[in-house]
Amino acid sequence: MRDAGDPLLACANALRAEADRWDAAASGLHADVGIGLAADELEAAQEELGRDARDLARLRRAVADQLQVAGHALSSLPPTHARTPLQEEVAHRTLAQAARALSALDRPRALHTSRRATLPLVGAAASLLWTPAALFLGWRLGTEVFAPSPTVQRLRPGGPEGSDAAQARLDAARPRDVADLISACALVDAMGRDQRAVVDVARVTPASGDEVWILTLPSTQDWVVPHGDAPAPNDLDAILDLALMPQVASAYREGVEEAVRQAGIPAGAPVLVVGFSLGGMLAADLARSGLGNVSVEALVVAGSPIDTADDPPGMPVLSLVHDGDTVPAMDLAPEGDGPLRITVTDSVPPGAQAHSATTYAATAQAHDGDGSLSAPFARFLATDESTQVVHQQFQIVEASRE
């Protein structure tokens, strides 16, 4: 069964190469970390990190060994179409034995640490080390936790300068690829700014009549500190809530959930969630924890820190990251994983902003010449003229800021 054995052998070789990189990273850690108590703590942390890296390297080699055994066994069999029933049984037994062996491998201690706890632990450490940080975090998180539910309604006319033009463009939009999806993020931001969070809900109906939905979320528009808390709930408080207290629903998340309810998306309907920056953070959280009674089945994000957990099984995920954009790394977690995740990392042209929805849309366009990035999301796209796309927008305003 060379058609199955060869991929297993190739995967084993890739795992061994990755294990070599983990070992090299562990060996590269050094003890030149300063003086005093802080130096002792940092040295101990580096030693612990080195042990974890070597444990992960050992796991990869152990998995590679099992895959190599199974790969060689399957390669000795004829191709699938030419096998006898006995040979087919041997193939199934080989794969089952490999699965049992993989399940029995010791799980490294590092994998028992929840990545979702990374930022809460960092926040707690910062609060202990610096009193102003503790006071600020307590103030902002307390404001978010005890705030009343936001007001959600269909988008009103007017708004920030340029919002009407942005709405006209969005209402006419027929997303044909992932670049179009990301471009919509810049439009909802322009329609809301720091006065309201604008969410776009698009119903996509192909000729078959099987409706699907696209939910586009805005990014951070209110940083709270420079000029006080503006009415938009997609603000610094929402970032802190998602990062440090993900189990507590922010006003931003509550508003998005209510907008989905008001939009009339049927129970169980398939939804693609799209977001840039904070919008991508919330999109990933909704994909993992659920969004009311609808079914989040795909995720497209740009410039977003989404690595606090692995992707839900079976969910296609596209994540775009620019060199020089520090925001995607702000979760301080190792890169998330999922069998259907595609991560595109690229530099930006001179003079272009690394953290910009418009720039990310251009990056998506540049990498999607063959349609491979858009292919996993094809059923949500208007790829022919018979597909109908109907947009509706909702505005979310913090209750105390109406």
N, C-alpha and C positions, 0 to 999 in steps of 0.2 A: 504493500500500500504506500507507494512512494508519494502519492498525492497527499497523504496525511503525515507520513514520517518526516518528510523534508521540512515542513513548517515547524514541527516540534524540535528538530535538530537546530534549525536557525534560531528559534527562540532560546534554546539552551545556550547557544553561543553568545547571543545578545545579553543574556543574564550574567554570564561569566564576565563579559566585558564591563557590565555595570558594576559587578562585584569588585573588579579591579579598581574602578574609579572610586568606589566607597572606601576601599583600603587605602588608596592614595590620599584621599581627603583626610582620613583618620591619621595617617602618618604625617600629614602636613600641619597638623595642629602643633603648636609650640607653647612653651611656658613663659615666654617673654611678655608678661601681662601687667607689669607695674610693680608697685611695692605695697606693703602693709596688708591689712585685712582684705581689702578689695582684691589684691593680687592672689591671695590664698583662695578666695571664693572663685575667682575666674579660672585659676588653674584647676581647681576641683571640677568646675563645670566643663572645662575642655577635656579633662580625663574621662568624665562621664559621657560626653558627646563622642569621644573616640571609641569608647566601648560600644556604644549604641551603633555607631557606623560599622564597626567590625562585625557586630551581631547581624546586622542587615546584610552585610556582604556574605557571611556564612549561610544565611538563609537563601540568598540568591543562588549560591553554588549548590546547595542541597537540592533546590528545585531544579536547577539545570541538570544535575545528575539523574534525577527521576525522569525528566523529559527526554534525556539522551537515551536512557534504557528503553523507554516506550517508543521513541522515534526509530531506533535501530530495529526493534521488534516489528513495528508496522512497516518499515521499509523492506523487510524480507518477504512481505506478503504481496500478492498480485494487486493491481488496481481494483477499486471497488466493483467495477462492472464485470470483472473477470474472476471474482472470488467464488469459491464453493461455499455452501452453508457452513461447513466446518471452519473454513478460513475466516468467514464473517464472525463466527462465534469467538475465534481466537482474537480477532481485532477488538471485539467488545470487552473481552476479559482483560486484554492488555491495558485498555484505557481505564477500565474500572480499577485495576490494580494500581495504576499510576495515580488515580484520584484518591484512593485510600492512603497511599504512601504520602501524598502531598498533605492530606488532612492530618496525618500523624506527626508532621514536622513540628518541632518546638517553635512556639511563637516568641520572637525576641521581645524583651522587656519594653523596648522603645515603642512597639506597636500597641502596647496596652495604654499608652497615654493618648487621651482624646485630643485631636488637633483642635477641636472646637473650644477647648479650655485654654488654648495658647494665649489669646489676647486678654481674657479675664484675668489670667495669672499675671500677665505683664502689667495690666492696670492696677491690680492689687499691689504689686511690687512698687510701682511708681508712687502709689498713695502712701505706702509705708516709708519710702525714702524721702519724699518731698511733700510737706504738709500742704502747700498751695495746690498741688495736684489733687490731693485727697479732697480738699474743699471744693475745687472746681468740678471734679467728677461727681461728687455727691450732690452739688447744686444742680448740674445739668441733668443727671439721671433722675434725681428726685422730681425735677420739673416735668420730665417725660413720663415717669411712672404714674404720677398723680394728675396728669392733665386729663381733662374731659375728652370724649371722643370728638374727632374733627367733623366739620360739616362737609358733606359730599353732595354734589348736584351736577346736572349737566352744565357744560361750560357756558358761561355768560359772555355776551358780546363785550368787546372792549378789552381792557387789560393792558399789559405792558406794551410799549411801543414796538410795533412789528408783529404783534401776536395775531392780528387778523390775517396778515399776509401768510404767516406760518401755518395758520389753520387752513387757509385756502389750499396751500400746497399739500398739506397732509390729507385733506379730504379727497384730493384728486390722485393721491398716490396709489399705485398698484405695485406692491413689492414683488419684483421679479427675481431678486437674488439677495444674498445676505448683506451686500452693501446698501441696498435700499432699506433693509430693516434697521441698520445702524444709523442711516441718515435720519430716520424718523425720530431717533433719540434727540438729535439737535433741534428738531422742530418742536417737540413737546417742551423742551427747556425754554425755547424762545417764547412759547405761549404762556409760560407761567412765571419765569424768573423767580424772585423771592416773594412774590405776592400770592402765589397759589401753586400747588403741584398739579400739573395737568397730565392725565393718564389717557392714552388712546386705546380704544378697544375696537378692533377691526374684525368684521365677520367676512370670511372668505368662503365663497360658495362656487365650487367647480361645476361643470356640466352634469356630473353624476348626482349633484344635490347633497353630497356629504359635507356638511358645514364644518369648518374648523375656525379657530379664533386666534388672533394675535394681540397680545397685551404688551404695550410699550410704556416703559416707566421712565420718569425723569431722574436726572442726577442731582447732586447737591447744589442748591441755589442760595442757601442762607447759612452763613458761617457764624451767626449769632453774636460773636464777641465784638467785632469792630463797631457795629451800629445798632446793637440790640437785636432782640428776637423778632424777625419779620413773620408775616402770616403763613408762609409756605412751610409745610411740615417736613419737606425733604431737605433737612438742615443738619447741622452738626450734631444735634441731639439724636437724630435718627442713626447717624453713623455710630455714635457712642453706644446706643442701645443695641444695634445689630452686633457690634464688636464685643461689648462687655457683658450684656445681659440679653442674649439672643432668645431666652425663654420668655421674655416680656415683650408684648406687641407694642411697637411704637405707634404714634399718631399716623405716621406715614403708612405703615403696614395696615393699620385699621382702615385708613382711607382707601387704600387699594382694594382691600377685600370688599368694602362696601360698594366701590365703583363696579367691581365685577358682578356683584349681586344686582345692582341697578341696571347694568347692561343687559341683563336677561340671558346670560350664557346658560344653556341647558345643563342640567346635572350630568356629569360624566363626559361632557363635550371636551374634545382635545384642544389644548391651548399651548401655543408657543409664547414664551415670555422673553422679551428683549429689553436689555438695559445697558446703559453706559455708566461707569463709575459707581456711585451709590445705587443707581438703578439696577446695575448688574448684581451688586451685593444682595439687594432685596430679591431680585429674580431668582438667584441661586438658593436663597433661604426658602422662598415659596416652593421651589421645585423639590426641595428636600423634606419640608415639613407639611406641605399641602396648602391648597388655596380653596377653601370652602368645599363645595361639592363638585367643582370642575376638575378635570384631569390635566395637570401640567405634564406635557409629553415631550417638550423640547426646549432648549435654552440657548440663546445667543447673547453673549456679553462682550464688552470691550472696555479695556482699562479698568477692570474690576478685581478686587481681591476676593476670590471665591474658593480658596483652598482649605477652608476650615473643615471640610468633610469631602468624602468621595462622592461622585455623581450617583444619582439613583440608577439602579440597574435598568438597562434597556433604553436609557434616555440619551439621544444625541445632544452633544454640547459643543458649541464653538466658543473659544475664548481667544480674543485678540489682545496682544501685549506689545507695547512699543519699548524699544531700548530707550532708556532715559526717563521713562514714566515710572515713578516710584510708587504710584497708587496701587497697582496690582500686587505689590510685595508687602503692603502694609498689614496684611493679616499675620505676618511673621510665621506662617506655616509652610511646611514642604508642599510642593505642588500636588494638588489633588489628582485623583485618577478616576478613570472610568473607561470601559472598553470602547465607548463610542465618543470619547472626547477628542476634539481636534484643537490643538493650541498653535496659533500662528504668532511667531515673534519676529519683529522686523524693526529696522531703523526708520526714521522719518526724514524727509527731504530737508535740506538746509532752510532755516527760517520757519518751518512748520512747527506747530505746537505738538508735543508728544502726547499730552493728555487733552485730547479734543475728539469729540464724536465725529466731526467732519473729517479729521485726519484719519481716524480709524476706519471710516467708511471708504476712504481712498485706498487704505491698505487692504481692506477686504476685496475691493474691486481688482487691485493689482494681483492678488493671489488666487483669484477665482476665474481666471481666464478660461479654464477647461470645465468650469461648473462644479468642480469637486467639493468646494466648500459649501455650496448651496444644495448639493444633492441630498444630504440627510434631511433637509427641511423642505423638500420639494412639494409635499402635500399642503404646506402652508403658503405657497407662493402662487402668484397669478402668472403662470407660465404660458397661458394662451388667452386669447381675447374673449372666450366664452366664460371665463371665470369672473364672477362678480365680487367686488370688494366694497364694503360699506363701513365707513368710519363713524365712530361717535366718541366725543371727548367728555371727560368729567374733571371737575376742579375740586381740589381738596384744600380746605383752609382750616388752620388750627382754630378750635372753638372760641378761644379767648381773643382771636384776632379778626373776627368777622367785621 
